[in-house]
Structure formats: structure tokens, C-alpha cells
Amino acid sequence: MVTTDGETTESDSGLVGKLDISKRGSPVVDTPFQAPDGSTVRLSDFTGQPFLVNIWATWCAPCIVEMPMLDELAMREKGRLQVLVVSQDIQGKEKVDPFFERANFRMLEPYIDSENGLSFGFGSGLMPTTVLYDAEGKEVWRVVGAMEWDGPRAAMLLADTLAGQ
């Protein structure tokens, strides 16, 4: 579990992540990546409402554990928060599409960044890394490592940004 002061603690599920607020107020990392329809998008295309960006890969076990929770979060906060999961798999659609077909997510869509531009732009060096942006595209916080996105800690971390949405 992640505490508000950036300390890392382990949750009941074994997910460990570290809250980082050192880049609060920074603009979006705006490298291009691939949308589910194959078009090129950038994070700046998603401003207008808060959005959560999770970089992950099919070979990353903690990433896979998070995905159903991120799907539930996207469902629960529909209309207030967009949740983007962006695969860093270098094999792209070849790996990601079969994973999504098996998972049957209700809200998540397969964005792909096979060049790892977001990973390099975030500079964390670890997956999963999840970054919350406000409606203007300014970073609020990031979690480096996995987290329980369906628990009270995530709700608390999202509360201020989603207030009034």
C-alpha cells in the first residue's frame, strides 16, 4: 500500500508501490503512441478531464495483477476519470491483442507504445508506473510499482482531483 507521505508499504495482496509527488504540476509527457484504432495519439489529446496513465507490459506480473482493478476503477469513475493502460511491449499488437481478448475488460482499451516513449518520458525505469493528470494535463502524482486501485488508499489519492468532476 502507498501512504500519502510517499512511504512504501505492502498491502494484503502483496502489491507494493511508491507515491511520488516530486513532479507535481509538470506537463504531460507528450511522446506519440498508438491508439486502439491504430491512429497516433499523445497524452495531450486526453486533456479536458482528469486521466490516469498506466504503463505496463504483458510480461510484467505486477502489471497483470493491477489490470482488473484498473478496469474496475475505470468503470466506477466513468465520466469523471479516463484510465489509459499503455503497453510497453516491443512486439505491440502481436502480444497485447491476445491478452485483451482473454481478459474481457469492460472499459480498458489496448493502447500501445512499442517504442517505450512514455516509459522513458516518465523516467521511472519500472513497470508498472501510473501517473495521474488533472484536466489541464498537469501531473498530480505518480505511483511507481503496483497498487490496489480498488482500495481506500487509491480512493483517497484520487479524491481531490476528482472532486467536482
C-alpha positions in Angstrom: 0.0 0.0 0.0 1.2 3.6 -0.6 1.0 6.2 2.1 0.4 9.9 1.4 3.9 10.8 2.5 5.5 8.6 -0.1 6.3 5.7 2.1 6.1 2.3 0.6 4.1 -0.4 2.5 2.9 -3.8 1.4 -0.8 -4.4 1.0 -2.7 -7.6 1.9 -2.3 -8.7 -1.8 1.5 -8.1 -1.8 1.3 -5.1 -4.2 4.0 -2.6 -3.4 4.2 0.9 -4.9 5.7 4.2 -4.0 3.9 7.5 -4.3 6.0 10.3 -5.9 4.8 13.9 -5.9 8.1 15.4 -7.0 6.9 16.2 -10.5 3.5 17.7 -9.4 2.5 20.4 -11.9 4.7 19.1 -14.7 3.0 19.0 -18.2 2.1 15.7 -19.8 4.9 13.5 -21.3 3.8 14.1 -24.9 5.5 11.4 -26.9 3.3 9.7 -29.5 1.8 6.2 -29.0 -0.8 4.0 -30.7 -4.5 4.2 -30.0 -6.7 1.0 -30.2 -7.8 2.0 -33.7 -4.2 2.2 -34.9 -4.0 6.0 -35.0 -1.3 8.0 -33.3 -2.2 9.9 -30.1 -0.4 11.8 -27.4 -1.4 12.4 -23.8 -2.2 16.0 -24.6 -5.1 14.6 -26.6 -6.8 13.5 -23.4 -6.9 16.8 -21.5 -10.3 18.1 -20.6 -10.9 15.7 -17.7 -8.6 14.0 -15.3 -6.9 10.9 -16.6 -4.8 8.1 -15.2 -2.0 6.6 -17.4 -0.6 3.2 -16.5 2.4 1.8 -18.4 2.5 -1.9 -18.3 3.6 -5.0 -20.3 2.3 -8.5 -20.8 5.4 -10.0 -19.2 5.2 -7.9 -16.0 3.4 -9.9 -13.3 2.5 -6.9 -11.0 1.1 -5.1 -14.1 -1.2 -8.1 -14.9 -2.4 -8.2 -11.3 -3.3 -4.5 -11.5 -5.3 -4.6 -14.8 -8.6 -5.9 -13.5 -8.5 -3.3 -10.7 -7.8 -0.6 -13.2 -10.7 -1.8 -15.3 -13.0 -1.6 -12.2 -11.7 1.9 -11.4 -12.4 3.0 -15.0 -15.9 1.5 -14.7 -16.6 3.1 -11.3 -15.2 6.6 -12.3 -16.7 6.6 -15.8 -17.4 10.2 -16.8 -15.0 11.6 -14.2 -11.7 9.9 -14.9 -10.3 8.3 -18.0 -8.0 5.3 -17.4 -5.4 4.6 -20.1 -3.3 1.5 -20.0 -0.4 1.8 -22.4 1.6 -1.4 -23.2 5.3 -1.1 -23.4 5.6 -4.5 -25.2 8.0 -4.1 -28.1 6.0 -6.8 -30.0 3.0 -4.4 -29.9 -0.4 -5.7 -31.0 1.0 -9.2 -31.5 1.3 -9.6 -27.7 -1.3 -7.1 -26.5 -4.3 -8.0 -28.6 -4.4 -11.7 -27.4 -4.0 -10.6 -23.8 -7.0 -8.2 -24.1 -9.1 -10.9 -25.9 -8.6 -13.2 -22.9 -9.1 -10.6 -20.3 -12.6 -9.3 -21.4 -12.1 -5.9 -19.9 -15.2 -3.7 -19.8 -13.5 -0.3 -20.0 -9.8 -0.7 -20.7 -8.6 -0.4 -24.3 -5.3 -1.6 -25.7 -3.0 1.5 -26.2 0.5 0.5 -27.4 3.8 2.3 -27.0 6.3 -0.3 -28.5 9.0 2.4 -28.7 8.7 2.9 -24.9 8.5 6.7 -25.2 6.2 7.1 -22.2 8.4 4.8 -20.1 11.5 6.9 -21.0 9.5 10.1 -20.6 8.2 9.2 -17.1 11.8 8.3 -16.2 10.8 5.8 -13.5 12.6 2.8 -15.1 10.0 0.5 -13.6 6.7 -1.1 -14.5 4.0 -0.6 -13.6 4.2 3.2 -13.3 0.9 5.1 -13.1 0.6 8.8 -13.4 -2.5 10.9 -12.6 -3.0 14.1 -14.6 -5.6 16.8 -13.9 -8.0 18.1 -16.5 -5.4 20.6 -17.7 -2.8 17.9 -18.3 -0.6 18.7 -15.2 0.8 15.9 -13.2 -0.8 15.4 -9.8 1.2 12.3 -8.6 2.6 9.0 -9.7 2.8 5.6 -8.3 5.9 3.6 -9.2 5.1 -0.1 -8.7 1.8 -1.9 -8.3 -1.0 -0.7 -6.2 -4.5 -1.8 -5.2 -6.6 0.5 -7.4 -9.9 -0.7 -5.8 -8.9 0.1 -2.2 -9.4 3.0 0.2 -5.9 4.4 -0.4 -6.5 4.8 -4.2 -9.8 6.4 -3.5 -8.2 8.9 -1.1 -5.4 9.7 -3.6 -7.9 10.4 -6.4 -10.4 12.3 -4.3 -9.1 15.8 -4.6 -8.5 15.6 -8.3 -12.0 14.1 -9.0 -13.9 16.4 -6.7 -16.3 18.4 -8.8 -16.0 16.2 -11.9 
